[in-house]
Amino acid sequence: MTRSAENSTDIKWGLLTALARAVFLALVACAFLGSSMPDPAVRAPRFKVSDLGPLQKLASDLAPGLNSKGDVVVWRQSESLSFATVLWIGGRPKTLETPSGYRNSFAYSVNDNGNAAGWANTTLNPVDSFSIVHAVMLSDHGDTDLGTLGGRWSRAYGINNHDVMVGVSELANKQQRAFQYTKGKMSELAPLAGGKTSIAFAINDAGVVVGGAELPQPDSGKMVIHAVRWRDGVPEDLGALSAKGGSLAYAVNSHNEVVGKADVGEEETAFLYRSGHMTSLGPRGGRAFGINDQGQIVGVQRMGEEHPHVTGFLWEAGKLYDLDRCLPAQSPYSIKGAFRINNAGQIAAIGLLGSELHALLLTPEK
């Protein structure tokens, strides 16, 4: 990611670095809204932990990707100081080669074919403002440079099992626009009426895309970001939880249910959009990043008053679970974010082992 692109995005959106901020920044105290905490008599879900190795802290929107088979994509720095994507299959790592002409590559998601969507840049520094950044598809049988919509940079975030990819690209006029890449062609996804910028984070196998787009507020004309769901390229405003607040969608399942974050006053909360309604999942400071077809949801939440900290959460059947409490007794890991969940209930997460950040795969205990 270029620094200029990241700064521009932060000014307009405050979203492309949301994942990094949710994980790495010290956070203020919070209280729960809406969802109930589990009854102590109800046994919390239990997970075994597979350690996928240490991760470097980067000022970018990076999170482990996960497919339905339990394969995970992460990023790893080599002895040459360049970064490459590592695909974990069956507990074994395989490095996906960085495309020719680029120095670093990163993947954000992976499909069941083992194809990963992400981006690559041309200088050794992954946030160099002079670097060219292009969306790419990475795999163990080659790579594809997706190009841009006319600007200098693009990033791919989502890929479905038909190898259709979505993300964001700079236009020739320096605006940013959500895109869909199908059969060798990158096409714009229309923004909401009255807006110009948009971003796409995920796509399901039916081709339904989610992300966010700006639109003017009726009373002031000021721009606000709303979660969006595109069907056949047509954007649908999913609204927000407060009259003047914003929202942003990160994931969609096969039932077209959507999760993300929404403003509530000065705070943010994780949301679920289902059957035409957006509802809060509970945690202030929370963001929901993944949902499976069973309606299980994972994300990041702020916890604690005297000692505020960040942890990953699992939401299911109206109950919110702190993932640290779902690990084996005496586990050395502290979960700092949960980003994907597949239909087997496996979760791609990050956590601390001592003071070192690690990529983790959480698998439900039978």
Backbone hydrogen bonds, N-H to C=O, Kabsch-Sander energy under -0.5 kcal/mol:
donor,donor_aa,acceptor,acceptor_aa,energy
3,R,127,V,-0.6
6,E,2,T,-2.5
7,N,3,R,-2.8
8,S,4,S,-2.3
9,T,5,A,-2.4
10,D,6,E,-2.6
11,I,7,N,-2.1
12,K,8,S,-1.9
13,W,9,T,-3.4
14,G,9,T,-1.2
18,A,15,L,-1.7
21,R,17,T,-2.6
22,A,18,A,-2.6
23,V,19,L,-1.4
24,F,20,A,-3.1
25,L,21,R,-1.7
30,C,304,G,-0.7
33,L,282,G,-2.1
35,S,33,L,-1.4
36,S,318,G,-1.0
42,V,39,D,-2.5
43,R,41,A,-0.5
47,F,326,C,-2.4
48,K,363,T,-2.8
50,S,361,L,-2.4
51,D,49,V,-0.5
52,L,50,S,-0.6
52,L,359,A,-2.9
55,L,357,L,-2.8
58,L,56,Q,-0.6
60,S,58,L,-2.3
62,L,60,S,-1.9
65,G,73,V,-2.0
67,N,71,D,-1.8
70,G,67,N,-1.4
72,V,88,W,-1.6
73,V,65,G,-1.7
74,V,86,V,-2.2
76,R,84,A,-2.3
78,S,82,S,-2.9
81,L,78,S,-1.9
84,A,76,R,-2.3
85,T,96,L,-0.7
86,V,74,V,-2.7
87,L,94,K,-3.3
88,W,72,V,-3.5
88,W,86,V,-0.6
89,I,87,L,-0.6
89,I,92,R,-2.7
92,R,89,I,-1.6
94,K,87,L,-1.6
96,L,85,T,-3.0
97,E,95,T,-0.6
102,Y,99,P,-1.8
103,R,121,N,-2.8
104,N,121,N,-1.5
105,S,83,F,-1.5
106,F,119,W,-2.8
108,Y,117,A,-3.3
109,S,117,A,-1.5
111,N,115,N,-2.4
114,G,111,N,-1.8
116,A,138,L,-3.3
117,A,109,S,-2.1
118,G,136,V,-2.3
119,W,106,F,-2.3
120,A,134,H,-2.2
121,N,104,N,-1.6
122,T,132,I,-1.3
128,D,125,N,-1.6
131,S,128,D,-1.6
133,V,152,R,-0.8
134,H,120,A,-2.3
135,A,147,G,-0.8
136,V,118,G,-1.8
137,M,144,T,-2.3
138,L,116,A,-2.8
139,S,142,G,-1.0
142,G,139,S,-1.0
144,T,137,M,-2.3
146,L,135,A,-2.6
146,L,144,T,-0.7
147,G,135,A,-0.6
149,L,170,E,-0.7
151,G,170,E,-1.8
154,S,133,V,-1.1
155,R,168,V,-2.7
156,A,118,G,-1.6
157,Y,166,V,-2.8
158,G,166,V,-1.8
160,N,164,V,-1.9
163,D,160,N,-1.8
165,M,181,Y,-2.0
166,V,158,G,-2.1
167,G,179,F,-1.5
168,V,155,R,-2.4
169,S,177,R,-2.1
170,E,153,W,-2.9
171,L,175,Q,-3.4
172,A,149,L,-0.6
174,K,171,L,-1.8
177,R,169,S,-2.6
179,F,167,G,-1.6
180,Q,187,S,-2.5
181,Y,165,M,-3.5
182,T,180,Q,-0.6
182,T,185,K,-2.3
185,K,182,T,-1.4
187,S,180,Q,-2.7
187,S,185,K,-0.5
189,L,178,A,-2.8
190,A,188,E,-0.5
190,A,233,G,-0.6
195,G,192,L,-2.3
198,S,176,Q,-1.0
199,I,212,G,-2.5
200,A,167,G,-0.9
201,F,210,V,-2.7
202,A,210,V,-1.6
204,N,208,V,-2.0
207,G,204,N,-1.9
209,V,230,W,-2.1
210,V,202,A,-2.2
211,G,228,V,-1.9
212,G,199,I,-2.6
213,A,226,H,-1.9
214,E,197,T,-2.0
215,L,224,V,-2.0
217,Q,222,K,-2.8
221,G,217,Q,-2.3
224,V,215,L,-2.3
226,H,213,A,-2.6
227,A,239,G,-0.8
228,V,211,G,-1.6
229,R,236,E,-1.9
230,W,209,V,-3.1
231,R,234,V,-1.9
234,V,231,R,-2.0
236,E,229,R,-1.4
238,L,227,A,-2.7
238,L,236,E,-0.5
245,G,242,S,-0.7
247,S,225,I,-2.3
248,L,261,K,-2.5
249,A,211,G,-2.0
250,Y,259,V,-2.7
251,A,259,V,-1.6
253,N,257,E,-1.8
256,N,253,N,-1.7
258,V,273,Y,-2.1
259,V,251,A,-1.9
260,G,271,F,-1.4
261,K,248,L,-2.4
262,A,269,T,-2.2
263,D,246,G,-2.8
264,V,267,E,-2.5
267,E,264,V,-1.9
269,T,262,A,-2.5
270,A,283,P,-0.8
271,F,260,G,-1.8
272,L,279,T,-2.4
273,Y,258,V,-3.5
274,R,272,L,-0.6
274,R,277,H,-2.5
277,H,274,R,-1.7
279,T,272,L,-2.5
279,T,277,H,-0.5
281,L,270,A,-2.8
282,G,270,A,-0.6
284,R,31,A,-1.1
285,G,268,E,-3.8
286,G,268,E,-0.8
286,G,283,P,-1.6
287,R,300,V,-2.3
288,A,260,G,-1.6
289,F,287,R,-0.5
289,F,298,V,-2.1
290,G,298,V,-1.8
292,N,296,Q,-1.9
295,G,292,N,-1.6
297,I,315,W,-2.5
298,V,290,G,-2.1
299,G,313,F,-1.5
300,V,287,R,-2.4
301,Q,311,T,-2.6
302,R,284,R,-1.0
303,M,309,H,-2.9
309,H,303,M,-2.7
311,T,301,Q,-2.3
313,F,299,G,-1.8
314,L,321,Y,-2.2
315,W,297,I,-3.2
316,E,319,K,-2.4
319,K,316,E,-2.3
320,L,36,S,-1.4
321,Y,314,L,-3.3
321,Y,319,K,-0.5
323,L,312,G,-2.3
323,L,321,Y,-0.6
325,R,322,D,-1.8
326,C,323,L,-1.5
327,L,324,D,-0.7
331,S,328,P,-1.6
334,S,352,L,-1.7
336,K,350,I,-2.6
337,G,350,I,-1.2
338,A,299,G,-0.8
339,F,348,A,-2.9
340,R,348,A,-1.2
342,N,346,Q,-1.9
345,G,342,N,-2.1
347,I,362,L,-2.5
348,A,340,R,-1.7
349,A,347,I,-0.6
349,A,360,L,-2.7
350,I,337,G,-2.3
351,G,358,H,-2.3
352,L,334,S,-2.7
353,L,356,E,-3.0
354,G,332,P,-0.7
354,G,352,L,-0.6
355,S,353,L,-0.6
356,E,353,L,-1.7
358,H,351,G,-3.1
359,A,53,G,-2.5
360,L,349,A,-2.9
361,L,50,S,-2.4
362,L,347,I,-2.9
362,L,360,L,-0.5
363,T,48,K,-2.4
363,T,361,L,-0.5
365,E,46,R,-2.6
